[in-house]
Amino acid sequence: MARNRSPGKKYDCLKIQNLMELNLSYNSLGDSSCQSLASIVTHLPMLNTLSLSSCDFTAKLFQQHRISLMESLLNCQLQNLDVSHNQFGMLGIELLLKTINPATMWSLNIDSTLTSAPQSYFLLHIQNFLSKDKCSLQDLNLSGCHLSTDHTDFLVSIPIAGKSLTSLNLSDNPKLDNSVVTRVLEVASTNNTHLEKITAEGCGIVSPLDTMFLDAISDKLMSDYSLKFISFTCRNLDKVDVDSLSQIWTEHWKDSAQIQISSSLVRLSVSST
């Protein structure tokens, strides 16, 4: 005799199909899980946020079943992807960029996924991704990616290539110094880009902050897409720098200015009210 399917199970299935966020981080999924991951995502048509941080992935994840994973991600219109702290290397991130859809992606976190300093051909893949028609990426996290002053040309091209980009995280790249952040701010300002948030904590910024650095912040504040958040660590931060930063930020944002400066950390933001 046929068994009746429980209405409760059907309801649970419908609830799962409506799932919008899935966090599988800190599970040792490994490279052999690509097909299983694709199968899971296929059954989640409403999924827009997927977190896969620290899942023991490498570039080998994409050796097999990458097309299946790509198709499943396209079908769910994924918007936010976190693959941080996986040892993808340059090849793995290159394959990842070919797997996700730039037209739907809003946030991409590849923090600490490179095992060595990126080469020019790899950086070109990121630029091409940002430059694609209808690329909607707003938030890019390049923390801990072995970036240095040698990559200045690439970094200043990001706000221009990523026309929708509003937030850029360069933290934990200790070889990025004052000059790099200055150039990013200058280019973002002169090209009137959408970039409004820059994070550079754990980089090589040192005090005293020169006039070019302070002017770059001031100019970006005065652009059409005004700087709304900047956070960075600064070695040997002195009172003159603290006063200068506070004055620049307060003069522009007035009562909305939020200033947090303690020890070596500078965090300037805008209140939501």
Backbone bond lengths (Angstrom), bond angles and torsions (degrees), N, CA, C in turn:
res aa  C-N    CA-C-N  psi(-1)  N-CA   C-N-CA  omega(-1)  CA-C   N-CA-C  phi
1 M - - - 1.470 - - 1.534 109.16 -
2 A 1.337 115.65 133.86 1.466 119.89 -178.74 1.520 110.53 -65.98
3 R 1.339 114.18 140.88 1.463 119.42 179.18 1.516 109.26 -94.53
4 N 1.324 115.12 137.47 1.459 120.16 178.18 1.522 109.71 -76.22
5 R 1.331 115.90 133.41 1.460 119.65 177.39 1.524 109.78 -73.19
6 S 1.295 115.27 135.00 1.461 120.54 -177.53 1.522 111.18 -64.53
7 P 1.356 118.20 129.28 1.467 120.72 176.80 1.521 111.74 -58.82
8 G 1.344 115.44 -31.34 1.459 119.52 -180.00 1.513 111.83 -64.41
9 K 1.346 116.72 -39.07 1.458 120.17 179.50 1.523 110.96 -66.94
10 K 1.327 116.32 -38.15 1.457 120.12 177.78 1.524 110.53 -63.91
11 Y 1.313 116.19 -39.89 1.465 120.84 179.22 1.523 110.16 -65.58
12 D 1.357 116.47 -41.04 1.459 120.22 178.43 1.517 111.02 -62.89
13 C 1.341 116.54 -38.90 1.457 120.88 178.88 1.519 111.21 -62.65
14 L 1.331 115.66 -41.13 1.456 120.09 178.34 1.519 111.29 -65.42
15 K 1.321 116.88 -37.32 1.458 120.82 178.58 1.511 110.45 -63.91
16 I 1.359 117.20 -40.93 1.456 121.11 179.80 1.528 110.28 -64.49
17 Q 1.336 117.11 -39.79 1.459 120.55 179.53 1.527 111.92 -64.77
18 N 1.319 116.78 -22.21 1.463 120.90 178.57 1.532 112.56 -89.51
19 L 1.332 116.44 1.99 1.462 120.67 -178.65 1.526 110.60 -61.25
20 M 1.331 117.19 129.65 1.457 121.64 -177.82 1.521 112.98 -107.80
21 E 1.328 117.70 -19.43 1.459 120.79 -178.01 1.528 109.97 -135.66
22 L 1.335 115.85 132.15 1.462 121.93 179.71 1.517 109.07 -132.06
23 N 1.327 116.08 122.75 1.459 122.02 -179.87 1.524 109.79 -116.55
24 L 1.321 116.30 109.17 1.461 122.59 178.62 1.532 111.80 -111.46
25 S 1.310 116.53 14.65 1.460 121.55 -176.09 1.524 112.65 -60.44
26 Y 1.345 114.86 153.67 1.465 123.56 176.42 1.527 112.96 61.60
27 N 1.329 115.19 29.72 1.461 121.82 170.16 1.527 107.53 -116.78
28 S 1.314 116.44 136.15 1.465 120.53 -176.70 1.531 110.52 -79.14
29 L 1.325 115.76 69.95 1.463 120.48 -177.30 1.524 111.71 -70.88
30 G 1.323 116.77 -42.27 1.456 120.87 177.27 1.513 113.86 75.62
31 D 1.333 115.57 169.43 1.456 122.08 -173.93 1.524 113.82 -67.65
32 S 1.325 117.65 -21.75 1.463 120.40 -177.39 1.528 112.88 -77.82
33 S 1.324 117.31 -0.75 1.474 120.81 -174.17 1.518 113.57 -93.93
34 C 1.334 118.72 6.22 1.466 121.01 -174.69 1.529 111.88 -58.00
35 Q 1.321 116.93 -47.31 1.463 119.80 -178.38 1.525 111.46 -65.74
36 S 1.331 116.60 -40.49 1.469 120.34 178.09 1.520 110.74 -64.03
37 L 1.328 115.82 -40.84 1.462 120.18 178.65 1.519 110.68 -63.31
38 A 1.325 116.34 -42.86 1.465 120.60 177.83 1.518 110.77 -61.54
39 S 1.322 117.15 -40.58 1.461 121.48 -179.82 1.527 111.17 -64.63
40 I 1.327 116.58 -41.82 1.465 120.57 178.89 1.524 110.74 -62.04
41 V 1.330 115.53 -49.10 1.468 120.39 -177.30 1.532 111.00 -63.89
42 T 1.328 116.70 -34.38 1.465 120.83 179.17 1.519 111.58 -57.64
43 H 1.331 117.09 -33.25 1.462 121.55 -177.68 1.537 112.49 -91.55
44 L 1.342 115.67 11.43 1.465 120.14 179.24 1.531 108.98 -125.60
45 P 1.309 118.38 72.42 1.467 121.70 -174.11 1.524 114.45 -65.18
46 M 1.345 117.47 -19.35 1.458 120.60 -178.80 1.533 112.63 -95.85
47 L 1.317 117.04 1.59 1.466 121.38 -174.83 1.522 110.70 -63.29
48 N 1.339 116.60 127.47 1.466 119.76 175.34 1.522 113.24 -124.80
49 T 1.356 117.72 -11.10 1.457 120.93 -179.82 1.528 109.58 -132.99
50 L 1.322 116.15 123.30 1.463 121.72 -179.09 1.520 109.38 -129.57
51 S 1.342 116.60 122.13 1.458 122.33 -179.41 1.525 109.48 -112.30
52 L 1.337 115.17 121.07 1.467 121.43 -177.47 1.526 110.09 -132.05
53 S 1.310 116.54 38.85 1.461 121.10 -179.39 1.528 110.92 -71.47
54 S 1.327 116.12 137.68 1.472 122.56 174.80 1.527 112.19 54.44
55 C 1.317 116.08 56.33 1.467 121.36 179.76 1.533 112.05 -111.66
56 D 1.334 116.92 17.00 1.473 122.02 178.56 1.522 112.30 61.71
57 F 1.328 116.49 37.75 1.458 120.90 177.37 1.527 110.23 -90.58
58 T 1.326 115.55 149.28 1.456 122.85 169.93 1.534 107.05 -133.01
59 A 1.328 116.45 -173.40 1.463 120.13 177.63 1.523 112.05 -61.55
60 K 1.338 117.29 -22.15 1.468 120.68 -178.94 1.531 112.29 -66.78
61 L 1.334 116.89 -14.74 1.466 120.05 176.97 1.519 110.87 -55.85
62 F 1.345 115.98 -32.96 1.458 120.73 -173.85 1.527 113.51 -96.98
63 Q 1.335 117.77 7.48 1.459 120.21 -179.28 1.522 111.92 -66.96
64 Q 1.309 115.92 -36.85 1.456 120.83 178.44 1.534 109.07 -130.56
65 H 1.303 115.79 148.71 1.468 123.57 173.06 1.529 113.32 67.58
66 R 1.350 117.86 16.02 1.462 119.19 178.93 1.522 111.12 -63.72
67 I 1.327 116.67 -37.83 1.469 120.15 179.98 1.526 110.31 -63.28
68 S 1.343 116.01 -40.37 1.475 119.42 178.36 1.520 110.73 -63.27
69 L 1.327 116.00 -41.14 1.465 119.97 178.59 1.523 110.14 -65.33
70 M 1.321 116.70 -42.77 1.464 120.52 179.78 1.530 111.00 -61.24
71 E 1.311 116.73 -44.47 1.466 120.47 -179.38 1.520 111.62 -64.15
72 S 1.329 116.52 -39.38 1.465 119.50 179.88 1.526 110.82 -67.96
73 L 1.329 117.19 -38.23 1.462 120.62 178.89 1.523 111.01 -68.56
74 L 1.327 116.79 -37.04 1.462 120.56 178.00 1.517 111.41 -65.79
75 N 1.306 116.23 -39.40 1.464 120.75 -177.90 1.523 112.73 -67.85
76 C 1.335 117.32 -29.14 1.469 118.80 -178.23 1.527 112.34 -93.89
77 Q 1.332 117.77 -1.22 1.473 120.99 177.69 1.524 111.86 57.10
78 L 1.333 116.53 48.74 1.467 121.48 -177.13 1.526 111.60 -59.03
79 Q 1.335 116.01 135.24 1.460 121.49 -177.59 1.530 113.11 -112.72
80 N 1.333 117.27 -33.11 1.465 121.01 -175.74 1.521 109.41 -127.96
81 L 1.347 116.01 123.30 1.462 120.65 -177.79 1.523 110.32 -131.76
82 D 1.326 115.93 127.01 1.461 122.72 177.30 1.522 108.65 -119.40
83 V 1.336 116.50 111.19 1.471 121.43 177.31 1.528 110.09 -119.41
84 S 1.312 116.76 24.40 1.458 122.10 -175.02 1.521 112.35 -61.24
85 H 1.333 114.89 155.24 1.469 123.25 175.22 1.529 112.67 58.34
86 N 1.317 115.11 38.97 1.458 122.29 167.25 1.526 107.18 -119.96
87 Q 1.315 117.16 141.78 1.456 120.80 -175.03 1.530 111.65 -84.49
88 F 1.334 116.01 63.10 1.459 120.92 -178.81 1.522 112.45 -70.48
89 G 1.328 116.36 -38.64 1.450 119.29 -171.71 1.519 110.31 70.72
90 M 1.336 115.62 179.82 1.462 119.79 -175.98 1.526 112.11 -64.81
91 L 1.332 117.57 -39.80 1.461 120.36 -179.61 1.526 110.69 -63.89
92 G 1.332 117.10 -42.99 1.458 120.53 -178.87 1.517 112.33 -62.92
93 I 1.341 117.51 -43.13 1.464 120.31 179.42 1.522 110.43 -69.22
94 E 1.335 116.97 -35.82 1.459 120.21 175.74 1.531 110.96 -59.24
95 L 1.334 116.41 -44.23 1.466 120.72 178.91 1.522 111.25 -69.35
96 L 1.327 116.35 -35.56 1.467 120.33 177.41 1.525 110.54 -61.06
97 L 1.330 116.73 -44.03 1.456 121.08 -179.02 1.522 111.85 -63.66
98 K 1.327 116.76 -25.06 1.455 120.92 176.44 1.529 112.08 -83.73
99 T 1.337 115.81 -9.17 1.462 121.44 -176.36 1.523 112.53 -97.05
100 I 1.331 116.86 -27.74 1.460 120.69 -175.71 1.525 110.90 -101.51
101 N 1.318 115.82 158.70 1.459 122.63 -174.99 1.532 110.73 -97.61
102 P 1.333 118.98 112.84 1.476 120.54 -178.69 1.524 113.31 -64.88
103 A 1.321 116.87 -21.46 1.460 120.06 -177.83 1.524 113.10 -74.69
104 T 1.329 117.69 -20.82 1.472 120.59 -179.93 1.525 112.83 -111.57
105 M 1.331 116.92 -17.36 1.470 120.50 -173.84 1.525 111.32 -74.71
106 W 1.318 116.47 124.81 1.458 122.34 177.08 1.522 112.32 -100.09
107 S 1.341 116.02 -39.15 1.460 120.52 -174.47 1.519 109.89 -135.33
108 L 1.351 116.09 131.24 1.462 121.75 179.08 1.518 109.25 -133.12
109 N 1.338 115.80 121.12 1.456 121.64 -178.94 1.524 109.46 -114.00
110 I 1.349 116.75 108.70 1.461 121.13 176.72 1.526 110.23 -116.42
111 D 1.316 115.88 32.63 1.465 123.11 177.33 1.530 110.85 -53.56
112 S 1.339 115.89 127.42 1.473 122.89 173.86 1.529 112.99 55.41
113 T 1.325 115.59 45.84 1.469 119.61 178.11 1.530 111.95 -110.18
114 L 1.335 117.37 -8.90 1.461 120.45 179.24 1.520 109.86 -98.61
115 T 1.312 116.66 139.57 1.460 121.14 -177.97 1.524 112.45 -94.38
116 S 1.340 116.64 -7.85 1.463 121.23 178.85 1.521 108.59 -155.23
117 A 1.326 116.04 173.05 1.459 120.19 179.90 1.525 110.35 -61.30
118 P 1.328 118.13 133.40 1.467 121.22 -177.20 1.526 112.30 -68.42
119 Q 1.327 115.68 144.26 1.458 122.31 178.46 1.529 109.68 -95.08
120 S 1.330 115.21 166.12 1.466 120.63 -173.86 1.522 112.42 -60.89
121 Y 1.338 117.44 -37.91 1.462 119.02 -178.52 1.525 111.00 -64.78
122 F 1.330 116.09 -35.73 1.465 120.33 179.29 1.525 110.45 -69.33
123 L 1.321 116.97 -43.72 1.463 121.10 179.49 1.526 110.58 -61.64
124 L 1.333 116.09 -31.98 1.457 120.00 177.59 1.526 111.03 -64.34
125 H 1.340 117.39 -34.42 1.465 120.94 177.86 1.532 110.76 -62.86
126 I 1.332 116.25 -40.48 1.465 120.05 178.26 1.525 110.12 -66.47
127 Q 1.330 117.11 -44.07 1.465 120.67 178.07 1.526 111.32 -59.86
128 N 1.320 115.85 -43.27 1.470 119.73 179.66 1.522 111.41 -63.81
129 F 1.326 116.12 -38.82 1.467 120.11 178.26 1.526 110.16 -61.68
130 L 1.342 115.94 -46.06 1.461 120.47 -179.43 1.524 112.02 -67.06
131 S 1.327 116.72 -28.48 1.462 121.33 -174.93 1.522 113.39 -87.39
132 K 1.310 117.77 -5.81 1.465 120.15 -177.00 1.529 111.11 -64.90
133 D 1.320 114.83 149.55 1.465 120.56 179.36 1.530 110.72 -56.28
134 K 1.306 115.54 135.42 1.461 123.67 177.13 1.529 113.39 64.88
135 C 1.353 117.99 18.00 1.468 119.22 175.26 1.529 108.79 -61.15
136 S 1.322 116.70 125.45 1.464 121.09 -174.14 1.527 112.54 -110.27
137 L 1.331 117.98 13.11 1.463 120.91 -176.38 1.526 111.18 -61.51
138 Q 1.328 115.52 125.87 1.456 121.47 -179.18 1.524 112.65 -110.00
139 D 1.324 117.04 -27.38 1.465 121.19 -173.37 1.524 109.21 -131.53
140 L 1.348 116.92 117.76 1.464 122.09 -179.31 1.515 109.14 -123.49
141 N 1.346 116.25 124.43 1.457 121.90 -179.77 1.519 109.29 -109.89
142 L 1.345 115.70 111.72 1.463 122.49 179.13 1.523 111.01 -112.94
143 S 1.321 116.90 27.95 1.461 120.81 -179.40 1.531 110.65 -62.20
144 G 1.324 116.05 147.36 1.451 121.17 173.05 1.512 114.68 56.79
145 C 1.332 117.93 35.65 1.464 121.38 -177.22 1.533 112.64 -108.64
146 H 1.319 117.08 23.53 1.474 122.85 175.47 1.527 112.10 59.84
147 L 1.335 116.28 34.15 1.455 120.67 178.37 1.521 110.44 -80.86
148 S 1.330 116.45 148.75 1.457 121.45 -178.95 1.520 109.55 -144.70
149 T 1.331 116.24 -176.32 1.462 120.51 177.53 1.529 111.53 -61.62
150 D 1.327 117.47 -21.74 1.470 120.81 177.11 1.529 111.98 -63.95
151 H 1.329 116.48 -19.14 1.460 121.08 -176.91 1.534 112.22 -103.61
152 T 1.324 116.58 18.66 1.464 120.81 -176.63 1.525 112.02 -58.18
153 D 1.332 116.85 -45.78 1.473 119.76 -178.63 1.526 111.33 -58.60
154 F 1.335 115.98 -40.32 1.464 120.04 177.91 1.522 111.05 -65.14
155 L 1.315 116.76 -45.62 1.465 120.99 -175.45 1.525 111.81 -65.16
156 V 1.317 117.28 -39.22 1.469 118.71 -179.93 1.527 111.61 -73.44
157 S 1.337 116.35 -17.25 1.471 118.84 178.02 1.522 112.28 -81.20
158 I 1.338 117.22 -18.34 1.463 121.02 -174.76 1.534 112.23 -60.91
159 P 1.345 119.31 -49.95 1.476 117.99 -179.06 1.527 113.16 -62.63
160 I 1.347 116.76 -27.08 1.462 120.13 -179.80 1.519 110.49 -79.34
161 A 1.348 115.72 -45.36 1.466 120.19 -179.38 1.523 111.06 -66.46
162 G 1.347 115.71 -43.40 1.461 120.36 -179.66 1.511 111.10 -87.60
163 K 1.311 116.11 85.24 1.470 120.44 -172.99 1.524 113.25 -64.69
164 S 1.340 117.52 -21.90 1.464 120.88 178.86 1.518 112.48 -98.58
165 L 1.327 117.18 -4.21 1.456 121.14 -172.67 1.529 111.55 -67.52
166 T 1.328 116.20 125.25 1.466 121.40 178.28 1.525 111.94 -113.79
167 S 1.345 117.83 -19.64 1.464 120.96 -175.10 1.525 110.48 -136.05
168 L 1.355 115.64 131.44 1.458 121.92 179.50 1.523 109.10 -132.67
169 N 1.342 115.75 124.30 1.463 121.30 -179.49 1.523 109.25 -111.10
170 L 1.339 115.86 117.22 1.469 122.15 -178.93 1.523 111.57 -114.71
171 S 1.305 117.46 17.27 1.465 121.88 -173.78 1.528 112.63 -61.08
172 D 1.346 114.57 160.50 1.468 122.58 174.68 1.524 112.83 57.95
173 N 1.316 115.45 34.29 1.462 122.28 168.81 1.532 106.46 -119.65
174 P 1.329 117.76 83.25 1.470 121.34 -170.27 1.522 115.35 -62.57
175 K 1.334 118.32 -13.53 1.460 120.91 179.93 1.526 112.24 -92.53
176 L 1.333 116.92 5.97 1.460 120.89 172.58 1.522 108.05 -91.42
177 D 1.312 117.94 123.43 1.459 120.49 -174.68 1.531 112.15 -112.57
178 N 1.328 115.17 -169.88 1.473 121.80 -178.59 1.522 112.25 -53.51
179 S 1.346 116.02 -41.77 1.463 120.40 -173.95 1.523 112.06 -63.61
180 V 1.338 117.56 -36.13 1.464 120.73 -178.36 1.525 110.58 -67.91
181 V 1.328 116.53 -49.02 1.466 120.37 179.33 1.526 110.34 -61.83
182 T 1.328 116.58 -39.04 1.459 121.14 176.43 1.516 111.21 -58.50
183 R 1.332 116.94 -47.88 1.464 121.03 -178.47 1.531 111.81 -64.97
184 V 1.330 117.58 -40.77 1.462 120.42 178.43 1.530 109.90 -60.50
185 L 1.317 116.54 -45.16 1.461 120.85 179.27 1.532 111.43 -64.51
186 E 1.325 116.54 -41.82 1.464 120.77 -179.36 1.528 111.15 -62.49
187 V 1.328 116.32 -47.89 1.464 120.48 -178.75 1.529 110.50 -66.28
188 A 1.334 116.49 -40.34 1.464 120.37 178.58 1.521 110.97 -61.93
189 S 1.330 115.94 -33.94 1.464 120.72 -178.98 1.524 111.87 -78.27
190 T 1.326 117.72 -50.04 1.467 120.87 -175.47 1.526 112.09 -67.46
191 N 1.327 117.07 -27.61 1.460 120.64 179.05 1.529 112.50 -95.90
192 N 1.333 115.12 3.84 1.458 121.53 176.72 1.541 112.09 51.96
193 T 1.334 115.16 46.65 1.462 120.39 -179.19 1.526 110.92 -76.87
194 H 1.328 115.89 169.74 1.463 121.50 -178.05 1.526 113.07 -80.52
195 L 1.326 117.85 -4.39 1.466 121.24 -175.18 1.527 111.12 -59.57
196 E 1.343 115.79 121.89 1.466 121.67 -177.73 1.523 113.02 -125.18
197 K 1.332 116.67 -7.99 1.461 119.67 -174.96 1.527 109.43 -140.18
198 I 1.334 116.78 125.63 1.463 122.66 178.08 1.521 109.21 -130.83
199 T 1.323 115.74 129.76 1.462 121.43 177.40 1.519 108.79 -121.56
200 A 1.334 116.73 127.54 1.467 121.48 -178.29 1.524 110.27 -140.75
201 E 1.314 115.62 49.58 1.462 120.34 178.73 1.533 109.58 -80.21
202 G 1.316 116.49 138.38 1.453 120.25 -179.20 1.518 113.31 78.20
203 C 1.315 116.55 19.69 1.463 121.03 174.82 1.536 109.37 -97.36
204 G 1.328 116.59 -171.59 1.459 119.68 -174.41 1.511 114.47 -98.69
205 I 1.313 118.44 31.92 1.464 121.92 179.08 1.529 109.62 -73.05
206 V 1.330 115.93 132.03 1.460 120.58 -177.46 1.528 110.04 -129.58
207 S 1.311 115.26 156.85 1.460 123.13 175.53 1.539 107.83 -95.31
208 P 1.330 118.25 149.10 1.468 127.63 6.31 1.524 112.39 -78.09
209 L 1.340 114.90 147.45 1.453 121.25 176.12 1.530 108.30 -82.15
210 D 1.321 116.74 121.65 1.464 119.02 -175.30 1.530 111.44 -77.13
211 T 1.316 114.48 173.71 1.465 121.23 -177.38 1.520 112.13 -61.23
212 M 1.333 117.15 -37.14 1.464 120.64 -178.96 1.530 111.03 -63.30
213 F 1.317 117.36 -39.91 1.460 121.87 178.83 1.522 110.23 -64.02
214 L 1.330 116.25 -48.74 1.464 120.80 -178.68 1.529 111.51 -67.06
215 D 1.338 117.05 -38.88 1.460 120.83 178.51 1.531 111.03 -65.79
216 A 1.338 116.45 -34.62 1.467 120.03 179.85 1.525 110.68 -64.47
217 I 1.336 116.62 -40.07 1.464 120.32 175.90 1.524 110.19 -64.85
218 S 1.325 116.18 -45.31 1.464 120.91 -178.52 1.525 111.71 -62.32
219 D 1.326 116.54 -43.04 1.462 120.54 -179.24 1.520 111.29 -65.64
220 K 1.344 116.99 -39.30 1.467 119.71 179.11 1.526 110.43 -67.10
221 L 1.317 116.62 -33.69 1.460 120.53 176.06 1.529 111.46 -62.42
222 M 1.334 116.33 -32.50 1.452 121.27 -176.06 1.530 113.07 -88.71
223 S 1.327 117.43 -4.16 1.467 120.49 -179.09 1.530 110.51 -76.30
224 D 1.331 116.50 171.11 1.462 120.83 -179.31 1.526 111.68 -62.12
225 Y 1.335 116.61 -35.80 1.462 121.47 176.65 1.529 107.21 -107.31
226 S 1.307 114.37 83.46 1.456 122.13 -170.98 1.522 112.57 -64.72
227 L 1.330 116.04 144.42 1.457 121.85 175.69 1.523 109.44 -63.69
228 K 1.348 116.09 124.92 1.455 121.36 -177.48 1.523 112.90 -112.14
229 F 1.320 116.27 -13.49 1.468 119.63 -179.27 1.515 109.06 -156.66
230 I 1.324 115.41 130.89 1.453 120.94 170.47 1.520 108.02 -144.53
231 S 1.322 115.27 131.60 1.457 120.56 -179.40 1.525 108.39 -136.91
232 F 1.329 116.28 128.89 1.456 119.50 178.95 1.521 109.67 -155.55
233 T 1.325 115.33 154.49 1.460 120.75 172.16 1.518 107.83 -95.97
234 C 1.326 115.36 146.37 1.460 121.04 -175.06 1.528 109.31 -141.41
235 R 1.305 115.97 117.52 1.458 119.65 -179.53 1.526 110.51 -71.42
236 N 1.324 115.31 141.00 1.471 122.74 176.45 1.530 112.35 60.49
237 L 1.318 116.24 35.02 1.458 121.10 -179.50 1.524 110.37 -58.94
238 D 1.328 116.70 123.46 1.470 118.99 -177.24 1.524 111.33 -108.24
239 K 1.314 115.57 173.51 1.470 121.22 -174.15 1.530 112.01 -65.37
240 V 1.313 117.22 -34.22 1.469 120.34 179.75 1.522 110.23 -61.87
241 D 1.342 115.66 -42.97 1.467 119.95 177.89 1.526 111.42 -64.49
242 V 1.315 115.68 -43.14 1.465 120.80 -179.74 1.529 109.94 -60.14
243 D 1.312 116.17 -47.03 1.464 120.35 -179.81 1.526 112.00 -64.42
244 S 1.343 116.63 -41.21 1.465 120.82 -178.79 1.530 111.40 -64.88
245 L 1.328 115.92 -45.95 1.463 120.34 179.23 1.523 111.31 -63.46
246 S 1.315 116.34 -43.64 1.462 120.76 179.95 1.524 111.12 -62.77
247 Q 1.330 116.72 -40.63 1.460 120.77 -179.34 1.527 111.38 -66.23
248 I 1.326 116.59 -46.22 1.470 120.96 -179.29 1.530 110.71 -59.88
249 W 1.341 115.15 -45.17 1.461 119.88 -176.31 1.529 111.31 -69.60
250 T 1.311 116.86 -42.58 1.466 121.21 -177.51 1.521 111.51 -70.08
251 E 1.323 117.41 -38.23 1.461 120.57 -179.64 1.528 111.04 -60.91
252 H 1.321 116.16 -34.43 1.463 118.36 -178.62 1.524 112.45 -85.13
253 W 1.336 117.56 -48.11 1.467 121.22 -172.15 1.529 113.44 -93.94
254 K 1.333 116.85 -6.74 1.464 120.99 176.70 1.543 111.65 51.56
255 D 1.326 117.04 -127.26 1.469 121.13 -175.48 1.531 113.11 -70.18
256 S 1.324 117.23 -15.33 1.465 120.55 179.35 1.520 112.74 -83.89
257 A 1.319 116.89 -9.07 1.463 121.18 -177.09 1.527 111.64 -66.93
258 Q 1.327 115.72 131.42 1.465 122.62 174.92 1.529 107.50 -117.94
259 I 1.326 116.79 121.08 1.457 121.67 -174.98 1.520 109.81 -124.91
260 Q 1.338 115.85 118.96 1.461 121.90 176.24 1.525 108.19 -124.65
261 I 1.309 116.60 109.08 1.458 121.72 179.11 1.518 108.30 -131.80
262 S 1.329 115.96 117.09 1.455 120.55 179.54 1.514 109.34 -145.40
263 S 1.320 116.03 128.87 1.462 121.66 -178.89 1.529 108.92 56.99
264 S 1.328 118.00 -112.46 1.463 120.60 -177.21 1.525 113.05 -106.20
265 L 1.323 118.27 2.86 1.459 121.70 -177.20 1.519 112.16 -99.16
266 V 1.347 114.66 129.19 1.464 121.69 175.45 1.516 108.17 -116.58
267 R 1.315 117.40 125.95 1.473 121.13 178.56 1.525 107.98 -137.42
268 L 1.320 115.71 111.23 1.461 122.52 -178.95 1.522 108.04 -114.64
269 S 1.325 115.85 126.33 1.460 119.79 -176.50 1.522 109.46 -144.22
270 V 1.334 114.99 -175.77 1.468 121.84 -178.40 1.510 108.75 -126.68
271 S 1.308 116.69 134.56 1.460 120.36 179.01 1.515 110.05 -67.12
272 S 1.319 115.64 150.63 1.464 120.09 -176.72 1.508 112.95 -80.31
273 T 1.322 116.76 -12.52 1.468 120.04 -179.12 1.517 110.44 -103.28
